[in-house]
Amino acid sequence: MDNLEIVLFNPQIPQNTGNIGRLCVNTNTKLHLVKPIGFSLEEKYVKRSGLDYWQYLNLTVHDSWEDFKKIADIESMFFFSTKTDKIFWDCSYRSKTLDKPAYLIFGSETSGLTPQMYNDYKERLYTIPMFGKHCRSYNLSNSVAVVLFEGLRRNLSE
């Protein structure tokens, strides 16, 4: 979909990025990776997870968060984390800037977003609820799938 794009900030696990890349190809969704990245994009794990889809991925790699912000304004960014009480189905999934997609932004598997990002974007932060007793977080590729499909469902039904 042209109106939603996935952003992974500082991804650390190549298999997750590979799975997310495959998801993006299958939903026609652009993927942005924001450095630092905890692995090489040439690694066999990324390509194995992405299977033969990786060659079709619409991918942009940004050198830093500041570099990514050159293409996105705050009104087009939505952040997903365990560090909020606002539920992901309350997210609008719409950029207020008509010529911009909505960027669905996820932090690294090991450390999430930076403290500065949590502070700067706290009003734009959403979570996926967890109901188990012993849970800290969901797997990143599962979280991206849940959030992306809610956004697609919402945008396709409007």
PyMOL commands that set and color helices and strands:
alter all, ss='L'
color gray80, all
select helices_A, chain A and resi 14-27+44-56+65-69+74-76+88-90+115-120+122-124+140-157
alter helices_A, ss='H'
color red, helices_A
select strands_A, chain A and resi 4-9+30-34+59-62+77-80+102-106+125-126
alter strands_A, ss='S'
color yellow, strands_A
deselect
rebuild
show_as cartoon
